[in-house]
Amino acid sequence: MSITTTNHPLRPQDTELARLWDIAAQVPDPEIPVISIADLGILRGVAFEGNTVVVTITPTYSGCPAMGTITADVVDALKREGFENTRVDLVLHPAWSTDWMTEHGKEKLREYGIAPPQGMSRRTSGPILLNLAPPTPVTCPHCHSTNTKLISQFGSTSCKSLHTCKDCFEPFDYFKVH
């Protein structure tokens, strides 16, 4: 897997912490193995507390079933590099957003056949805005057509919706903006 870790906006400048980040950043998402947890935006930080490495991750949604696997994979990756004492903290606030995905990660999704999120989440504080405009068509990751149709609000996981392309007739998941 080709992962860009050295230019991630959350990667620490401190050499030792950057090394920890780079190790944890190599862990792939178990549901979408072509994208790393760093490029997906769920790796939020690394630190030392005494002699314990603390890795902070935020799930894509609070009930994400992959968190146990990701936690174990992060601990295993750090152990392989000699860090025996590791703790992974799950942080739910602020909630994960597709805005945290890297462009590299979005391209990896597209290459894998999953349409990456289009646009920003428009997070604001206060009331939630209601948008009555027709949704922007989702671009097919196979043929790049926007002549697509929503089949189901939920795809292979809760964070994706299922679409089909009216031009190439291929079904595909779309990683929903949130």
C-alpha positions in Angstrom: 0.0 0.0 0.0 1.3 3.4 -0.9 0.6 5.8 1.9 1.6 9.4 2.2 2.4 10.0 5.8 5.1 12.6 5.8 2.8 15.4 4.5 -0.3 14.7 6.6 -1.5 17.8 8.3 -1.7 16.1 11.7 1.7 14.4 11.5 3.8 15.7 14.5 7.0 17.7 13.8 8.8 16.0 16.7 11.0 13.2 15.3 10.0 10.5 17.8 6.3 11.3 17.6 6.5 11.4 13.8 7.9 7.9 13.9 5.0 6.7 16.0 2.6 8.5 13.6 4.2 6.9 10.5 3.9 3.4 12.1 0.2 3.9 13.0 -0.5 5.6 9.7 0.5 2.4 7.8 -2.5 0.5 9.3 -5.1 -0.1 6.6 -8.8 0.3 7.2 -10.1 -3.4 7.5 -13.2 -2.6 5.5 -11.4 -0.7 2.7 -7.9 -2.1 2.7 -6.5 0.2 0.1 -6.8 3.3 2.4 -4.9 3.9 5.6 -6.4 5.1 8.8 -4.4 8.3 8.3 -5.7 8.9 4.8 -9.2 8.0 6.0 -8.9 10.7 8.7 -9.5 8.5 11.7 -5.9 8.7 13.0 -6.0 11.9 15.1 -2.9 11.9 17.2 0.0 10.1 18.9 1.7 10.9 22.2 3.7 9.5 25.0 2.3 9.2 28.6 5.3 8.1 30.5 6.5 4.9 28.7 3.1 4.3 27.1 2.4 5.2 23.5 -1.1 6.7 23.2 -2.7 6.7 19.8 -6.0 8.6 19.3 -8.5 7.5 16.7 -12.0 8.7 15.9 -14.4 6.3 14.3 -16.2 7.2 11.1 -19.4 6.8 13.2 -19.9 5.8 16.8 -21.0 2.2 16.1 -18.3 1.5 13.5 -17.6 -2.3 13.9 -14.1 -1.9 12.6 -12.7 0.0 15.6 -11.8 -3.2 17.5 -9.8 -4.5 14.6 -8.2 -1.1 13.9 -7.2 -0.8 17.6 -5.6 -4.3 17.6 -3.8 -3.6 14.3 -2.4 -0.3 15.6 -1.2 -2.0 18.8 0.3 -4.9 16.7 2.1 -2.5 14.3 3.7 -0.6 17.2 4.7 -3.8 19.0 6.5 -5.0 15.8 8.5 -1.8 16.0 9.4 -2.3 19.6 6.8 -0.3 21.4 5.4 -2.8 23.9 3.2 -0.4 25.9 0.5 1.0 23.7 -3.0 2.3 24.4 -5.5 3.3 21.7 -8.0 5.9 22.8 -11.3 6.3 20.9 -12.5 9.9 20.8 -16.0 10.7 19.7 -15.9 14.5 19.9 -15.5 16.2 17.6 -17.3 13.6 15.4 -15.4 12.3 12.4 -16.0 14.1 9.1 -15.3 13.2 5.5 -13.5 16.6 5.5 -10.7 14.8 7.4 -10.0 12.5 4.5 -6.8 13.3 2.5 -6.9 13.8 -1.3 -4.6 10.8 -1.6 -7.2 8.7 0.3 -10.0 9.9 -1.9 -8.1 8.9 -5.0 -7.4 5.5 -3.5 -11.2 5.1 -2.9 -11.8 6.0 -6.5 -9.2 3.6 -7.8 -10.8 0.9 -5.7 -14.3 1.5 -7.2 -15.8 3.6 -4.4 -16.9 7.1 -5.3 -15.2 9.4 -2.8 -17.2 12.1 -0.9 -17.9 15.1 -3.1 -17.8 18.4 -1.3 -17.4 19.4 2.3 -19.7 18.5 5.2 -20.7 22.1 5.9 -20.4 21.6 9.6 -21.6 24.5 11.6 -22.6 25.1 15.1 -26.2 25.9 15.8 -29.2 24.8 13.8 -28.8 22.2 11.1 -29.5 23.8 7.7 -32.1 22.1 5.5 -31.2 21.9 1.8 -34.1 21.4 -0.5 -32.1 21.6 -3.7 -31.7 18.4 -5.7 -28.6 16.5 -4.8 -25.5 16.8 -6.9 -25.1 13.7 -9.0 -22.5 11.2 -7.8 -19.7 10.6 -10.2 -19.2 7.0 -11.2 -15.7 5.8 -10.2 -15.6 3.4 -13.2 -16.4 5.6 -16.2 -16.6 9.1 -14.5 -20.1 9.7 -15.7 -22.5 11.8 -13.6 -25.5 9.9 -15.1 -25.9 7.9 -11.9 -28.8 6.8 -9.7 -29.2 6.2 -6.0 -30.3 2.7 -5.3 -30.1 2.6 -1.5 -29.1 5.2 1.2 -27.0 2.4 2.8 -24.3 0.4 0.9 -21.9 -2.2 2.1 -21.4 -0.1 5.3 -23.5 2.6 7.0 -21.1 5.3 5.8 -21.7 4.5 2.2 -24.7 4.6 -0.1 -25.3 2.3 -3.1 -25.6 3.7 -6.6 -25.6 2.5 -10.2 -24.3 4.1 -13.3 -26.8 4.6 -16.1 -23.9 4.7 -18.7 -21.6 1.8 -17.8 -24.3 -0.1 -15.8 -21.9 -0.8 -12.9 -23.1 -0.6 -9.3 -20.8 1.2 -6.9 -20.7 2.5 -3.3 -20.5 6.2 -2.6 -18.7 7.4 0.6 -21.4 9.8 2.0 -20.4 13.3 3.0 -20.7 13.8 6.8 
